[in-house]
Amino acid sequence: MTLLPITVPASLLDTHHLDPDAADWGLRVDHAVATTAGDTYVLTGLRRYRGYDDDTADPAERDFGYQLITRYGSDGKPTATAVFGQAVPGGGPSAIPEAEGTTLALLPDGAVAVSSKPGSTHLLSPELDAVLASWPMPWGWERQRPGEDPFAASIAVTPAGRLLCATSEYGLSNWAGAHLNIVAVSEPGAALGPGRKPALRAIATLDARTDGQSDADWYAHVRYGEEPVVRGNRPSPSLTEALSELTGTSGSLYGYLDSRMTRPAALGDDLFVVPVFGKTYRSSNRGQEFSFALVDDRGALHGRLGGLHLRDDSPFTGFDFTVVADPYRARAFHLNRYGLYAWSADGALRARMSTAEKPFKPLVHFALLECTPAGELLLAHRKQHLLLRVPVPQDLDDLATAVEDALKGYGRERTALKKQYGPVNWLWADSAATVNAL
């Protein structure tokens, strides 16, 4: 199957009396990952909001916000769905709270890692029927709380089984709360599981302005040298400093001061892409600085993914900063409102499909989620809630043809799925998958 419906359990819709024709619900698609055998896990968020004046006494009629992970077999059929984020009416409390910036990773032992900002990680069984372990870090603006035991805000797994992680820090500059600031890796074979939390070696710091950090602002598992990362014990220079020097923007109002980063992607076992984007303003940010930095596992900056124009290829339009990578074939991909881009591991731009060109205009409706071990791009339609798999050819010069063919076949496969599921308002209800409230 090259097209999957992003389904919601029919039983959950019935429990909440959700009307697909109403305007009070929304479904977002956050991430997706795939196994080498072809199974796919899709992370979504389902919410209903009726306003502050909704005071119904019936729990089934109240506002709700769930996160869901659905597993699909290689035949495209959903087999299991985990529901978490809040208690299902009549059930017990959820073991996993709803969180921002949640992503998935498939660990070498088959467990599903669910990570979210600022640093929570939960492990689920491959069948999505049990929470195997949790390292929570509650969301909040205040300093970390006693007893917190976080792991990472995001995880990517390299072919050798190394964990490429982003972790958060408190006490940065004059910011409140915790912010993504450290890129770190585990050593090969260092397993994450119940009772096992591997050490992470910091290889890059985004912002080194840590004068506001206290003795409590460190975690034992995130280390630089022999000590935990805190204050001045961290990789230097920071990415902010290195990218400012690389781009000649030091001291510029529109440079990398107060920049942010998103989830790092693995180009291999020892080379990674770190998306960094400059400070955002209330007015238009198109043309603002951004870089997809290439960093090795010793922390050296090897330039950035090239060939992008600050304005004509700006990810600030739509705030699409996701970069995905294929570590088995050493290539990286990015999709924003202006085009789909592909690079080789040396940072050379190998393909660009402009959304201004007729064959690729439909790409503006899709979000790029991930690259599978088989070398397929996973694209989610933002409104129609369908997951499109695009096989990437060995020669990236042929990628445009593959993308065009996938987009041409999208409508035909969508029609077949509509006959099978009968969606209403692009809500694909499923009754076959096992539903587990976690």
FENRA-V212330 format. One record per run of one state. SS is the DSSP state (helix for helix, strand for strand, loop for the rest). FROM is the first residue (numbers start at 1). LEN is the number of residues. Records with the same first field share a line. If there is no record, write none. Layout:
SS: FROM-LEN + FROM-LEN
This chain:
loop: 1-2 + 6-1 + 16-9 + 35-5 + 49-10 + 62-2 + 73-5 + 86-11 + 98-5 + 107-5 + 117-3 + 125-6 + 136-18 + 158-5 + 170-9 + 186-7 + 194-2 + 197-3 + 206-16 + 225-2 + 229-1 + 231-2 + 234-5 + 248-12 + 262-3 + 267-4 + 278-12 + 297-4 + 305-18 + 327-4 + 337-2 + 345-4 + 355-3 + 372-4 + 382-4 + 392-4 + 422-2 + 425-2 + 431-3 + 438-1
strand: 3-3 + 7-3 + 25-10 + 40-9 + 64-9 + 78-8 + 97-1 + 103-4 + 112-5 + 120-5 + 131-5 + 154-4 + 163-7 + 179-7 + 193-1 + 196-1 + 200-6 + 222-3 + 227-2 + 230-1 + 233-1 + 260-2 + 265-2 + 271-7 + 290-7 + 301-4 + 323-4 + 331-6 + 339-6 + 349-6 + 366-6 + 376-6 + 386-6 + 424-1 + 427-4 + 434-4
helix: 10-6 + 59-3 + 239-9 + 358-8 + 396-26
